[in-house]
Amino acid sequence: MHSSRRRDEKSQSQPNQISVRYHPEATNELIEAAHFYNERQVGLGIQFLDAIEEAIDFISKNPFASSADEKGRRKCRIKRYPYLIIYKVSTEAVYILAVAHTSRKPGYWQTRER
């Protein structure tokens, strides 16, 4: 009984999650990167997707954790991978604009809007 009460207290203290929507090109980038990693080593693509999921979960719970640029875009670095999630926050959702490699084509995503 004690552990279930602790679990209830923990779930009550977690912030609400906001919904997440993807720009079509961000979805393509995510799929391409996962395929790339899986071709390098079987299972690595799944690990990449797990890291993305962890970052998206963090963003949905803490959408204002990173600072915004002049156009309201924010960045979240992916643990263990050279990728950033570029996103914007509105009252109804977090919009993922890009899943961008940190050293390839810097800023290519800057013209994307939700």
Secondary structure as GFF3:
##gff-version 3
##sequence-region A 1 114
A	DSSP	alpha_helix	2	13	.	.	.	ID=ss1
A	DSSP	beta_strand	19	22	.	.	.	ID=ss2
A	DSSP	alpha_helix	24	40	.	.	.	ID=ss3
A	DSSP	alpha_helix	44	61	.	.	.	ID=ss4
A	DSSP	beta_strand	73	77	.	.	.	ID=ss5
A	DSSP	beta_strand	83	89	.	.	.	ID=ss6
A	DSSP	beta_strand	93	101	.	.	.	ID=ss7
A	DSSP	three_ten_helix	108	111	.	.	.	ID=ss8
###
